Amino acid sequence: MSFNVSNRFEGELKKRIDQELIRLHEELGMGGAVKDYGDYKKYVGQIAAMTKVRDVFCDEINKAINEG
């Protein structure tokens, strides 16, 4: 039971993170949201952090839930 719930949670979380990554990429690509280098760094940092969460932490958390 918890295996299915944790897998569904992980899948839904990754889907939401992917949606947010698309939004951030679009805002960064349009240039309207980026007024200076500080804004650019903010968007790039958010993209990097969310990508790391999706690629690394989601899998680790799912393993921890299933083991514990």
Secondary structure as GFF3:
##gff-version 3
##sequence-region A 1 68
A	DSSP	alpha_helix	2	30	.	.	.	ID=ss1
A	DSSP	alpha_helix	37	52	.	.	.	ID=ss2
A	DSSP	pi_helix	53	57	.	.	.	ID=ss3
A	DSSP	alpha_helix	58	67	.	.	.	ID=ss4
###
